[in-house]
Amino acid sequence: MPNRLAGQLSPYLLQHQDNPVDWYPWGEEALQRAKAENKPIFLSVGYSACHWCHVMEHESFESEEIAALLNENFISIKVDREERPDLDQIYMNAVQLMTGRGGWPMSVFLTPELEPFYGGTYFPPTAKMGMPGFDEVLRGVHDVWKDRPDDARTQAARLTEAIREIGGPVEGRRADDDELSAQLLHDAVAHLERAFDFTYGGFGGAPKFPHPMDLRLLLRFYHRDRRQGVLDMVRLTLERMAHGGMYDQLGGGFHRYSVDARWLVPHFEKMLYDNALLAATYVEAYQLTGEAEYARVARETLDYVLREMQGEGGGFFSTQDADSEGVEGKFFVWSVDEVHQVLGPELGDLFCRVYDVTEEGNFEGANILNLPKSIAQCAAILGRDEAQLRDELAAARQKLFAVREQRIHPGLDDKVLVAWNGLMIDALAAAAGPLAEPRYLEAAQRAAEFLWNNLRGADGRLLHTYRNGQARLAAYLDDYAALAGSLVTLYEASFEVRYLDWAIELTDTMLAHFGDADGGGFFYTADDHEELIARQKDVTDNAVPSGSALAATLLVRLGKLTGRSDYLEAAHTTLASTTGQMQQMSMAMGQMLIALDLFVGPTVEIAVLGDSQEPETAALLADLRSRFVPRRVLACRAGEKAADGAGKGGSSPLDELFAGKSPQGTEPVVYVCQDFACAAPLVGREAIEAEWKRLAESP
């Protein structure tokens, strides 16, 4: 018989509905039973694409013996970390405090009052390789709870107090009056240089994660400082990642991370957020360098997302599994014989030489496609024309992809999460101009409309997740900040002011319900959220940018566009409250440092008077969008319009930016402003394009 997880919306919870464990979803029924029976809670947190979550389920949660221990002595609660990031955040902090590391599956034991007293990540069913068995863990925790409950509660109280302190201000060197300066950016880049792998790119050793926020920070610092070594770090990393097995050479898109230092063997799940953040990084690198390879990778990544991760309504799904047919990576790997069967002996041999396909294999006897040498290098070694070789390999990849499509696909978690969708909307809207792909803008608009129409409650407040026609769970800080930020980008790509109106509505709600009036910055949960053991601040980046950093970035951009001083002041207090972290933990503060780069500027407001659909104005805007100008906001309205949009009282949020600006004949006119003080208007294509060039080349 299915357990209490049957009927849940989360695919991860539904994966466990037939376990013999008497699972509960998080909720009052389980929490009240724990109190009534004075039993500890076993909290298991994971997500649907997590390989080791599947392993622990098969080894332990499908075991009748282990289920009996859990059912007799504990109240067992299963949580999808993607549905409840607030719970995941709190209890992951506990596990890291106890063990010095974290990860999923997360296994935590709580008092009935929800305070953690013991935990870890994956446990094998019985002891092996120096790891305690889950069976002995369960018996040991039960014995402590039964025989020494005061010890457990004392440990729980200490841990809970430590958790409550996480996310607070960190002491560090601060300028007078909390002044924020570009020196913090210089210091952060120095830290990144010390951690950089100058052989393979990226930061640190194995396992190696892509760090898109840090790479985007380096691009901005290069624009500010023009130090060639900083750009070289980004280029090496982007090239190595795109040539490695972490990038899907046939279908496009990036896997989660590399288990080795040289980007060869990935952890095979694909996450929506990784592909959003990395696509945006490659687009910016393309804008800065003009390298066609970066545009190709960005385009293939976004095409993968549109092909496999966008639902009929327009929202984007969360993840694709690492496993298919119960085997990690099986969908993606190849043998020499399989390649030859599809391509024939001649083209097959060529493809195997270029993409590292051998009889012995590079991954558990099979082959992960990768490029040990670039195609240009291969052409030189083989004595082939490079363009012809590229065409042959492209045709070969298409044939192999078509055959791969007939395989059993990895599992798909088709829930829609607002924050992750915001990141993807932002990437698509920002990429549409530089890549000259209007369909990316159309896809971003569809997704934004879907979220706006389907993921708000009756009170207009955002909801966090959607699946099977149902939206649920109160939204978190990153939901508001990521979606509002993407709507600003969507405005700048389309000049439809309703997107700004929506962004302002979300931002005002965020300030009202998440802001910390005393300490500055933002809490991760709203002031009317379910009460948990801690109300934390989401300050440091993890795989995704922190909610606080996304909020700071949003507030600077929206403040510059609309002239709202309250937005800029909120950005200032958020940045000032995290100065200590930016000094001491800069590699976890990439997005906040990007917000700081925008805040300290110089940041310009570009106001274009002209119809964005008319050829001349459209060409000027396309030229600007092709360039890397990271510290700017952009607005455009037809010259004859007095107002643009349906803001409150019939006004537009852009009225202040366009105040006093008038057309100069029939040609487009551009005003470049800083803090709403504008230089003389620019008229004519030659003058305007010269200004675009200046903005791209000067800090």
C-alpha positions as CSV (number, residue, x, y, z in Angstrom):
1,M,0.0,0.0,0.0
2,P,1.3,3.5,-0.7
3,N,2.3,5.6,2.3
4,R,1.3,9.1,3.1
5,L,3.3,10.6,0.3
6,A,0.8,9.3,-2.2
7,G,-1.1,12.3,-3.7
8,Q,1.7,14.8,-3.2
9,L,2.7,17.0,-6.1
10,S,6.5,16.7,-5.8
11,P,7.9,14.1,-8.1
12,Y,10.6,13.5,-5.5
13,L,8.1,12.7,-2.8
14,L,6.1,10.5,-5.2
15,Q,9.3,8.5,-5.8
16,H,9.0,7.3,-2.2
17,Q,5.3,6.7,-2.0
18,D,5.7,2.9,-2.2
19,N,8.5,2.6,0.4
20,P,7.7,0.6,3.5
21,V,8.8,3.6,5.6
22,D,5.7,5.4,7.1
23,W,6.7,8.7,5.5
24,Y,4.9,11.9,6.2
25,P,5.1,15.1,4.2
26,W,6.1,18.1,6.2
27,G,3.0,19.4,8.0
28,E,1.0,19.6,11.2
29,E,0.0,15.9,11.2
30,A,3.6,14.7,11.5
31,L,4.7,17.5,13.8
32,Q,1.8,17.0,16.2
33,R,2.3,13.2,16.3
34,A,6.0,13.7,17.2
35,K,5.0,15.9,20.1
36,A,2.1,13.7,21.3
37,E,4.3,10.5,21.3
38,N,7.6,12.3,22.3
39,K,9.4,10.7,19.4
40,P,12.3,12.2,17.5
41,I,11.8,13.2,13.9
42,F,13.9,11.7,11.1
43,L,14.0,14.4,8.4
44,S,15.2,13.2,5.0
45,V,15.7,16.0,2.4
46,G,16.6,15.5,-1.2
47,Y,15.5,16.2,-4.8
48,S,14.4,14.1,-7.8
49,A,17.6,14.3,-9.8
50,C,19.9,13.4,-6.9
51,H,21.7,10.2,-7.7
52,W,22.7,9.4,-4.1
53,C,19.1,10.0,-3.0
54,H,18.1,7.2,-5.3
55,V,20.8,5.0,-3.9
56,M,19.8,5.6,-0.3
57,E,16.2,5.0,-1.2
58,H,17.0,1.6,-2.8
59,E,19.4,0.5,-0.1
60,S,17.6,1.8,3.0
61,F,14.1,3.1,2.4
62,E,13.1,0.1,0.5
63,S,14.5,-2.2,3.2
64,E,11.8,-3.8,5.5
65,E,14.4,-4.0,8.3
66,I,15.3,-0.4,8.2
67,A,11.7,0.7,7.7
68,A,10.8,-1.2,10.8
69,L,13.4,0.7,12.9
70,L,12.1,4.0,11.5
71,N,8.4,3.2,11.9
72,E,8.8,2.0,15.5
73,N,11.1,4.7,16.9
74,F,10.8,7.9,14.8
75,I,8.4,10.1,12.9
76,S,9.8,10.1,9.4
77,I,9.3,13.1,7.2
78,K,10.4,13.4,3.6
79,V,11.0,16.9,2.1
80,D,11.8,18.0,-1.4
81,R,14.5,20.6,-1.0
82,E,13.3,22.4,-4.1
83,E,9.8,22.8,-2.7
84,R,11.0,23.8,0.8
85,P,14.3,25.6,0.4
86,D,13.7,27.3,3.8
87,L,13.8,23.9,5.6
88,D,16.7,22.8,3.5
89,Q,18.6,25.9,4.4
90,I,18.1,25.7,8.1
91,Y,18.9,22.0,8.5
92,M,21.8,22.0,6.0
93,N,23.4,24.6,8.2
94,A,22.9,22.2,11.1
95,V,24.5,19.3,9.2
96,Q,27.5,21.5,8.2
97,L,28.0,22.6,11.8
98,M,27.9,19.0,13.0
99,T,30.0,17.4,10.2
100,G,31.9,20.1,8.4
101,R,30.3,19.2,5.1
102,G,26.9,19.0,3.5
103,G,25.0,17.5,0.5
104,W,22.0,15.4,-0.4
105,P,20.4,13.2,0.6
106,M,20.4,15.1,3.9
107,S,19.5,13.0,7.0
108,V,18.8,14.9,10.2
109,F,17.3,13.9,13.5
110,L,15.2,16.5,15.3
111,T,13.5,16.9,18.6
112,P,9.7,17.2,18.5
113,E,10.3,20.9,18.8
114,L,12.1,20.7,15.4
115,E,15.6,21.4,16.9
116,P,18.4,19.2,15.3
117,F,20.7,17.1,17.4
118,Y,22.3,14.6,15.0
119,G,22.7,14.4,11.2
120,G,24.7,13.7,8.1
121,T,24.1,13.1,4.4
122,Y,24.2,9.6,2.7
123,F,24.5,6.6,5.0
124,P,25.0,3.1,3.6
125,P,22.5,0.5,4.9
126,T,25.2,-1.2,6.9
127,A,28.7,-0.1,7.9
128,K,31.3,-0.1,5.1
129,M,34.4,1.9,4.0
130,G,34.6,3.6,7.4
131,M,31.1,4.9,7.2
132,P,28.5,3.9,9.9
133,G,25.6,1.9,8.7
134,F,22.2,3.6,8.7
135,D,20.9,0.7,10.8
136,E,23.4,1.4,13.6
137,V,22.8,5.1,13.3
138,L,19.1,4.6,13.9
139,R,19.7,2.3,16.8
140,G,22.3,4.7,18.3
141,V,20.0,7.8,18.0
142,H,17.1,5.9,19.5
143,D,19.3,4.7,22.4
144,V,20.4,8.3,23.1
145,W,16.8,9.6,22.9
146,K,15.6,6.9,25.2
147,D,18.4,6.8,27.7
148,R,19.9,10.3,27.6
149,P,17.2,12.7,26.3
150,D,18.7,15.6,28.2
151,D,22.0,15.3,26.3
152,A,20.1,15.3,23.0
153,R,18.1,18.3,23.9
154,T,21.2,20.2,25.1
155,Q,23.0,19.5,21.8
156,A,19.8,20.6,19.9
157,A,19.6,23.9,21.8
158,R,23.3,24.7,21.1
159,L,22.9,23.9,17.4
160,T,19.7,25.9,17.1
161,E,21.4,28.9,18.7
162,A,24.3,28.6,16.3
163,I,21.9,28.3,13.3
164,R,20.1,31.5,14.3
165,E,23.4,33.4,14.2
166,I,24.2,32.3,10.6
167,G,23.5,35.0,8.1
168,G,24.0,37.8,10.5
169,P,26.6,40.6,10.0
170,V,30.3,39.5,9.8
171,E,32.9,41.8,11.3
172,G,35.5,43.0,8.9
173,R,37.4,46.0,7.6
174,R,34.9,48.6,6.7
175,A,35.3,52.1,5.4
176,D,34.0,55.0,7.4
177,D,30.2,55.2,7.5
178,D,29.9,51.8,5.8
179,E,31.1,53.3,2.6
180,L,31.1,50.9,-0.3
181,S,33.9,51.1,-2.9
182,A,35.5,49.3,-5.8
183,Q,38.3,48.2,-3.5
184,L,36.1,45.4,-2.4
185,L,36.0,44.3,-6.1
186,H,39.8,44.4,-6.3
187,D,40.1,42.3,-3.2
188,A,37.6,39.7,-4.4
189,V,39.4,39.3,-7.7
190,A,42.6,38.7,-5.9
191,H,41.0,35.9,-3.9
192,L,39.6,34.4,-7.1
193,E,43.1,34.5,-8.7
194,R,44.5,32.6,-5.8
195,A,41.9,29.9,-6.1
196,F,42.1,29.6,-9.9
197,D,43.2,26.5,-11.7
198,F,45.5,27.8,-14.4
199,T,45.7,24.4,-16.0
200,Y,42.1,23.5,-16.6
201,G,40.2,26.6,-15.6
202,G,37.7,27.0,-12.8
203,F,38.3,27.3,-9.1
204,G,39.8,24.7,-6.8
205,G,40.1,21.0,-7.6
206,A,37.8,18.0,-7.8
207,P,34.8,18.1,-7.7
208,K,34.7,21.2,-9.8
209,F,31.7,23.5,-10.0
210,P,31.2,26.1,-12.8
211,H,30.9,29.3,-10.5
212,P,29.0,31.4,-13.1
213,M,28.5,34.3,-10.7
214,D,32.3,34.5,-10.1
215,L,33.0,34.3,-13.9
216,R,30.5,37.1,-14.5
217,L,32.1,39.2,-11.8
218,L,35.5,38.7,-13.5
219,L,34.0,39.9,-16.8
220,R,32.8,43.1,-15.1
221,F,36.1,43.6,-13.4
222,Y,37.9,43.3,-16.7
223,H,35.5,45.9,-18.2
224,R,36.5,48.1,-15.3
225,D,40.2,47.3,-15.0
226,R,41.2,45.9,-18.5
227,R,43.7,43.5,-16.9
228,Q,44.2,40.8,-19.6
229,G,44.9,38.1,-17.0
230,V,41.4,38.5,-15.6
231,L,39.8,37.9,-19.0
232,D,42.2,35.0,-19.7
233,M,40.8,33.2,-16.6
234,V,37.3,33.5,-17.9
235,R,38.3,32.4,-21.4
236,L,40.2,29.3,-20.2
237,T,37.3,28.2,-18.0
238,L,34.6,28.7,-20.6
239,E,36.6,26.9,-23.3
240,R,37.5,24.0,-21.0
241,M,33.9,23.6,-19.8
242,A,32.5,23.7,-23.3
243,H,35.0,21.1,-24.5
244,G,34.6,18.8,-21.5
245,G,32.1,16.1,-20.7
246,M,30.2,18.5,-18.4
247,Y,28.8,20.0,-21.6
248,D,26.4,17.8,-23.5
249,Q,28.2,17.7,-26.9
250,L,25.2,16.3,-28.7
251,G,22.2,17.9,-27.1
252,G,23.6,21.1,-25.7
253,G,23.3,22.2,-22.1
254,F,25.4,21.6,-19.0
255,H,25.4,18.9,-16.4
256,R,25.6,19.8,-12.8
257,Y,29.3,19.7,-12.1
258,S,32.5,17.7,-12.9
259,V,33.7,15.0,-10.5
260,D,37.2,15.6,-11.7
261,A,39.4,18.7,-12.0
262,R,39.4,18.7,-15.9
263,W,35.7,18.9,-16.6
264,L,35.6,15.3,-18.1
265,V,33.2,13.3,-16.0
266,P,30.0,15.1,-15.0
267,H,27.4,14.5,-12.3
268,F,24.9,13.9,-15.1
269,E,21.8,15.7,-13.8
270,K,20.9,18.8,-15.6
271,M,19.4,21.7,-13.6
272,L,17.5,24.6,-15.0
273,Y,19.4,27.1,-13.0
274,D,22.9,26.0,-14.1
275,N,21.8,26.3,-17.7
276,A,20.3,29.7,-17.2
277,L,23.4,31.1,-15.4
278,L,25.9,29.5,-17.8
279,A,24.0,30.6,-20.9
280,A,24.0,34.2,-19.6
281,T,27.8,33.9,-18.9
282,Y,28.6,32.7,-22.4
283,V,26.4,35.5,-23.9
284,E,28.3,38.1,-21.9
285,A,31.7,36.6,-22.9
286,Y,30.5,36.7,-26.6
287,Q,29.5,40.4,-26.2
288,L,32.9,41.2,-24.8
289,T,35.2,39.1,-27.1
290,G,33.1,38.5,-30.2
291,E,34.2,34.8,-30.1
292,A,31.6,32.8,-32.2
293,E,32.3,29.7,-30.0
294,Y,30.7,31.4,-27.0
295,A,27.6,32.3,-29.0
296,R,27.3,28.7,-30.2
297,V,27.5,27.3,-26.7
298,A,24.9,29.8,-25.4
299,R,22.6,29.1,-28.3
300,E,22.8,25.4,-28.0
301,T,22.2,25.6,-24.3
302,L,19.1,27.8,-24.6
303,D,17.9,25.6,-27.5
304,Y,18.2,22.5,-25.2
305,V,16.1,24.3,-22.6
306,L,13.4,25.3,-25.0
307,R,13.3,21.8,-26.5
308,E,13.3,19.7,-23.3
309,M,12.5,22.0,-20.3
310,Q,9.7,24.3,-21.3
311,G,6.1,23.2,-20.7
312,E,3.2,23.8,-23.0
313,G,2.1,26.7,-20.8
314,G,5.4,28.4,-21.0
315,G,6.9,27.7,-17.6
316,F,10.3,25.9,-17.3
317,F,10.7,22.5,-15.6
318,S,13.2,22.1,-12.8
319,T,15.6,19.2,-13.5
320,Q,16.5,16.2,-15.5
321,D,17.8,13.1,-13.7
322,A,21.3,11.8,-13.7
323,D,20.0,8.2,-14.1
324,S,18.1,6.4,-16.8
325,E,17.2,2.7,-16.6
326,G,18.6,2.9,-13.0
327,V,22.2,3.7,-14.3
328,E,23.9,7.0,-13.9
329,G,24.8,8.6,-17.2
330,K,23.6,5.7,-19.4
331,F,21.6,8.0,-21.7
332,F,24.7,10.1,-22.5
333,V,27.6,7.6,-23.0
334,W,28.7,5.8,-26.2
335,S,30.9,2.9,-27.3
336,V,33.0,2.7,-30.4
337,D,30.6,0.2,-32.0
338,E,27.6,2.3,-31.3
339,V,29.2,5.3,-33.0
340,H,30.3,3.2,-36.0
341,Q,26.8,1.7,-36.4
342,V,25.3,5.2,-36.7
343,L,28.1,6.9,-38.7
344,G,29.8,4.2,-40.6
345,P,33.5,3.3,-40.5
346,E,35.1,6.4,-42.1
347,L,33.0,9.2,-40.4
348,G,32.8,7.0,-37.2
349,D,36.6,6.8,-37.0
350,L,36.9,10.6,-37.5
351,F,34.3,11.3,-34.9
352,C,35.9,8.9,-32.3
353,R,39.3,10.5,-32.8
354,V,38.0,14.0,-32.3
355,Y,35.5,13.2,-29.4
356,D,37.7,10.8,-27.4
357,V,35.8,7.6,-28.0
358,T,38.0,4.6,-27.4
359,E,37.6,0.8,-26.9
360,E,38.7,1.1,-23.2
361,G,36.5,4.1,-22.6
362,N,36.9,7.1,-20.3
363,F,34.0,6.4,-17.9
364,E,33.3,3.0,-16.5
365,G,34.1,1.2,-19.8
366,A,32.0,3.6,-21.8
367,N,32.7,7.0,-23.3
368,I,31.7,10.5,-22.4
369,L,31.9,12.7,-25.5
370,N,34.5,15.5,-25.1
371,L,37.0,17.4,-27.0
372,P,40.6,16.9,-25.6
373,K,41.7,19.3,-28.4
374,S,39.7,22.0,-30.1
375,I,38.3,21.4,-33.6
376,A,40.8,23.9,-35.0
377,Q,43.6,21.9,-33.4
378,C,42.2,18.7,-34.8
379,A,41.9,20.1,-38.3
380,A,45.6,21.1,-38.1
381,I,46.7,17.7,-36.8
382,L,44.6,15.8,-39.4
383,G,45.6,18.2,-42.3
384,R,41.9,19.0,-42.9
385,D,40.1,22.2,-43.8
386,E,38.7,23.5,-40.6
387,A,35.3,24.6,-42.0
388,Q,34.8,21.3,-43.8
389,L,35.7,19.4,-40.7
390,R,33.2,21.4,-38.6
391,D,30.5,20.7,-41.1
392,E,31.2,16.9,-41.1
393,L,31.2,16.8,-37.3
394,A,28.0,18.8,-37.1
395,A,26.3,16.4,-39.4
396,A,27.7,13.5,-37.3
397,R,26.4,15.0,-34.1
398,Q,22.9,15.4,-35.6
399,K,22.8,11.7,-36.6
400,L,24.0,10.6,-33.1
401,F,21.6,12.9,-31.4
402,A,18.7,11.5,-33.4
403,V,19.7,7.9,-32.4
404,R,20.2,9.0,-28.7
405,E,16.6,10.4,-28.7
406,Q,15.4,6.8,-29.2
407,R,16.9,5.8,-25.9
408,I,15.1,5.8,-22.6
409,H,15.4,9.4,-21.3
410,P,16.4,10.4,-17.8
411,G,13.5,11.2,-15.5
412,L,12.1,14.7,-15.6
413,D,11.0,16.8,-12.6
414,D,8.3,18.9,-14.2
415,K,7.5,21.2,-11.4
416,V,7.9,24.9,-12.1
417,L,9.8,27.0,-9.5
418,V,9.5,30.8,-9.7
419,A,13.1,31.7,-8.8
420,W,14.7,29.3,-11.3
421,N,12.2,30.4,-14.0
422,G,13.2,34.0,-13.2
423,L,16.9,33.1,-13.9
424,M,16.0,31.5,-17.2
425,I,13.7,34.3,-18.3
426,D,16.5,36.7,-17.6
427,A,19.0,34.7,-19.6
428,L,16.7,34.3,-22.6
429,A,15.7,38.0,-22.6
430,A,19.3,39.1,-22.3
431,A,20.4,36.7,-25.1
432,A,17.8,37.5,-27.6
433,G,19.5,40.7,-28.8
434,P,23.2,39.7,-28.9
435,L,22.3,36.3,-30.5
436,A,19.7,37.9,-32.9
437,E,17.2,35.3,-31.8
438,P,13.7,36.8,-31.4
439,R,12.3,33.4,-30.4
440,Y,14.3,33.6,-27.1
441,L,12.5,36.8,-26.3
442,E,9.2,35.2,-27.2
443,A,9.9,32.2,-24.9
444,A,10.9,34.5,-22.1
445,Q,7.6,36.5,-22.5
446,R,5.6,33.3,-22.5
447,A,7.2,32.1,-19.3
448,A,6.7,35.5,-17.6
449,E,3.0,35.5,-18.6
450,F,2.7,32.0,-17.3
451,L,4.1,32.8,-13.9
452,W,2.2,36.0,-13.6
453,N,-1.1,34.3,-14.4
454,N,-0.6,31.0,-12.6
455,L,1.7,31.5,-9.6
456,R,0.0,34.3,-7.6
457,G,-2.5,33.8,-4.9
458,A,-5.8,35.6,-4.5
459,D,-4.0,38.4,-2.6
460,G,-1.6,38.9,-5.5
461,R,1.3,37.5,-3.5
462,L,3.6,35.0,-5.3
463,L,3.5,31.3,-4.8
464,H,6.6,29.2,-5.0
465,T,5.9,26.1,-7.1
466,Y,3.5,24.8,-9.7
467,R,2.7,21.3,-11.0
468,N,-0.3,19.5,-12.6
469,G,-2.3,22.7,-12.6
470,Q,-1.8,23.6,-9.0
471,A,0.3,26.4,-7.5
472,R,1.2,26.2,-3.9
473,L,3.5,27.3,-1.0
474,A,4.4,30.8,-0.1
475,A,7.2,32.3,-2.2
476,Y,10.6,33.0,-0.9
477,L,12.9,36.0,-1.2
478,D,14.7,34.6,-4.3
479,D,11.4,34.0,-6.0
480,Y,10.5,37.7,-5.7
481,A,14.0,39.0,-6.5
482,A,14.7,36.7,-9.4
483,L,11.4,37.1,-11.1
484,A,11.3,40.9,-10.6
485,G,14.9,41.1,-12.0
486,S,14.0,39.1,-15.0
487,L,11.0,41.4,-15.7
488,V,13.4,44.4,-15.7
489,T,15.5,42.5,-18.3
490,L,12.4,41.7,-20.2
491,Y,11.4,45.3,-20.3
492,E,14.9,46.3,-21.6
493,A,14.5,43.6,-24.3
494,S,10.9,44.5,-25.4
495,F,10.2,48.0,-24.0
496,E,6.8,46.8,-22.8
497,V,6.3,48.8,-19.7
498,R,3.8,46.4,-18.1
499,Y,6.9,44.3,-17.2
500,L,8.2,47.2,-15.3
501,D,4.9,47.6,-13.6
502,W,5.0,44.0,-12.5
503,A,8.6,44.3,-11.3
504,I,7.7,47.3,-9.2
505,E,4.7,45.5,-7.7
506,L,6.9,42.5,-6.7
507,T,9.7,44.7,-5.4
508,D,7.3,46.7,-3.2
509,T,5.9,43.4,-1.8
510,M,9.5,42.2,-1.2
511,L,10.5,45.3,0.7
512,A,7.3,45.2,2.8
513,H,7.4,41.5,3.8
514,F,11.1,40.4,3.6
515,G,13.0,43.5,4.5
516,D,14.9,43.8,7.8
517,A,14.2,47.3,9.1
518,D,16.7,46.9,11.9
519,G,19.7,45.2,10.4
520,G,19.3,46.0,6.8
521,G,19.0,43.5,4.0
522,F,16.4,40.8,3.7
523,F,15.2,37.6,5.4
524,Y,14.7,34.6,3.2
525,T,11.1,34.1,4.4
526,A,8.3,36.6,4.6
527,D,7.1,38.1,7.9
528,D,3.9,36.0,7.8
529,H,5.7,32.7,6.8
530,E,5.3,29.5,8.8
531,E,7.2,29.9,12.1
532,L,10.4,27.7,12.1
533,I,13.3,27.5,14.5
534,A,15.1,30.3,12.7
535,R,14.3,33.1,10.3
536,Q,17.5,33.3,8.3
537,K,19.1,35.7,5.8
538,D,20.1,34.2,2.5
539,V,23.4,36.1,1.9
540,T,25.9,33.7,0.3
541,D,25.6,32.2,-3.1
542,N,25.3,28.4,-3.5
543,A,24.6,26.9,-6.8
544,V,22.2,29.8,-7.4
545,P,22.7,33.4,-6.5
546,S,21.6,34.4,-3.0
547,G,18.2,35.9,-2.6
548,S,19.7,39.0,-0.9
549,A,22.2,39.5,-3.7
550,L,19.5,39.2,-6.4
551,A,17.4,41.7,-4.4
552,A,20.4,44.2,-4.2
553,T,21.0,43.8,-8.0
554,L,17.3,44.3,-8.7
555,L,17.0,47.4,-6.5
556,V,20.0,49.1,-8.1
557,R,18.7,48.5,-11.7
558,L,15.1,49.4,-10.9
559,G,16.1,52.4,-8.9
560,K,18.3,53.7,-11.7
561,L,15.4,53.2,-14.2
562,T,12.6,54.7,-12.2
563,G,14.4,57.3,-10.0
564,R,13.1,55.6,-6.9
565,S,15.5,56.7,-4.1
566,D,13.9,54.2,-1.7
567,Y,15.1,51.4,-4.0
568,L,18.6,52.7,-4.1
569,E,18.7,53.2,-0.3
570,A,17.5,49.6,0.2
571,A,20.3,48.4,-2.1
572,H,22.8,50.5,-0.1
573,T,21.8,49.1,3.2
574,T,21.8,45.5,1.8
575,L,25.3,45.9,0.4
576,A,26.5,47.7,3.6
577,S,25.1,44.9,5.8
578,T,27.2,42.3,3.9
579,T,30.5,44.2,3.7
580,G,32.1,41.8,6.1
581,Q,31.1,38.7,4.1
582,M,32.4,40.4,0.8
583,Q,35.7,40.9,2.5
584,Q,36.1,37.5,4.2
585,M,34.0,35.1,2.0
586,S,34.3,36.7,-1.4
587,M,34.0,33.4,-3.3
588,A,30.6,32.9,-1.9
589,M,29.5,36.5,-2.7
590,G,29.8,36.7,-6.4
591,Q,26.3,38.0,-7.1
592,M,26.5,40.5,-4.2
593,L,29.8,41.8,-5.7
594,I,28.1,42.1,-9.1
595,A,25.4,44.2,-7.4
596,L,28.2,46.3,-5.8
597,D,29.9,46.8,-9.2
598,L,26.6,48.2,-10.5
599,F,26.0,50.3,-7.3
600,V,29.5,52.0,-7.2
601,G,29.3,52.5,-11.0
602,P,29.7,54.6,-12.9
603,T,26.3,53.3,-14.0
604,V,24.5,55.1,-16.8
605,E,20.8,55.5,-17.7
606,I,20.3,55.3,-21.4
607,A,17.0,56.9,-22.6
608,V,16.2,56.4,-26.3
609,L,13.5,58.5,-28.0
610,G,12.4,56.6,-31.0
611,D,10.1,53.7,-32.1
612,S,12.0,50.5,-31.3
613,Q,10.2,48.8,-34.2
614,E,11.4,51.3,-36.8
615,P,14.5,50.1,-38.7
616,E,16.9,52.9,-37.8
617,T,16.1,52.8,-34.0
618,A,16.1,49.0,-34.1
619,A,19.5,48.9,-35.7
620,L,20.9,51.3,-33.1
621,L,19.5,49.2,-30.2
622,A,20.9,46.0,-31.8
623,D,24.3,47.6,-32.0
624,L,24.1,48.5,-28.3
625,R,22.9,45.0,-27.3
626,S,25.8,43.4,-29.2
627,R,28.3,45.1,-26.9
628,F,29.2,44.3,-23.3
629,V,28.1,47.4,-21.3
630,P,27.4,45.9,-17.8
631,R,26.8,49.1,-15.9
632,R,23.8,50.5,-17.7
633,V,20.0,50.5,-17.7
634,L,18.1,51.1,-20.9
635,A,14.7,52.6,-21.7
636,C,13.1,53.5,-25.0
637,R,9.8,55.2,-26.0
638,A,8.4,56.5,-29.2
639,G,9.3,60.2,-29.5
640,E,5.8,61.4,-29.8
641,K,4.5,59.6,-26.7
642,A,4.1,61.6,-23.5
643,A,3.8,58.5,-21.4
644,D,4.5,54.9,-22.0
645,G,2.6,52.3,-20.0
646,A,-0.3,51.9,-17.6
647,G,1.3,52.7,-14.3
648,K,-0.7,54.0,-11.3
649,G,-2.8,57.0,-12.1
650,G,-2.1,56.7,-15.7
651,S,1.6,57.6,-15.3
652,S,4.6,55.6,-16.3
653,P,7.4,54.4,-14.0
654,L,9.7,56.0,-16.6
655,D,8.3,59.4,-16.4
656,E,11.2,60.8,-14.4
657,L,13.8,59.4,-16.8
658,F,12.1,60.9,-19.8
659,A,11.1,64.2,-18.2
660,G,12.2,67.1,-20.3
661,K,13.5,65.0,-23.1
662,S,12.0,65.7,-26.5
663,P,12.5,64.5,-30.1
664,Q,15.0,66.2,-32.4
665,G,13.3,65.9,-35.7
666,T,12.6,62.5,-37.2
667,E,15.8,60.8,-36.2
668,P,16.2,58.7,-33.0
669,V,17.6,60.7,-30.1
670,V,19.7,59.2,-27.2
671,Y,20.3,60.7,-23.8
672,V,23.0,59.2,-21.7
673,C,22.5,60.1,-18.1
674,Q,24.1,59.4,-14.7
675,D,22.0,59.9,-11.6
676,F,19.4,61.4,-13.9
677,A,21.7,64.2,-14.9
678,C,22.0,63.9,-18.7
679,A,24.7,64.9,-21.3
680,A,23.6,66.7,-24.4
681,P,21.3,64.6,-26.6
682,L,22.9,62.5,-29.3
683,V,21.3,62.6,-32.7
684,G,22.2,60.5,-35.8
685,R,23.6,57.1,-36.2
686,E,27.3,58.0,-36.3
687,A,27.2,59.9,-33.0
688,I,25.1,57.3,-31.2
689,E,27.2,54.3,-32.3
690,A,30.3,56.2,-31.3
691,E,28.8,56.6,-27.8
692,W,28.0,52.8,-27.7
693,K,31.6,52.1,-28.5
694,R,32.8,54.5,-25.8
695,L,30.6,52.8,-23.2
696,A,31.8,49.4,-24.1
697,E,35.4,50.3,-24.0
698,S,35.6,52.6,-21.0
699,P,34.9,51.6,-17.3
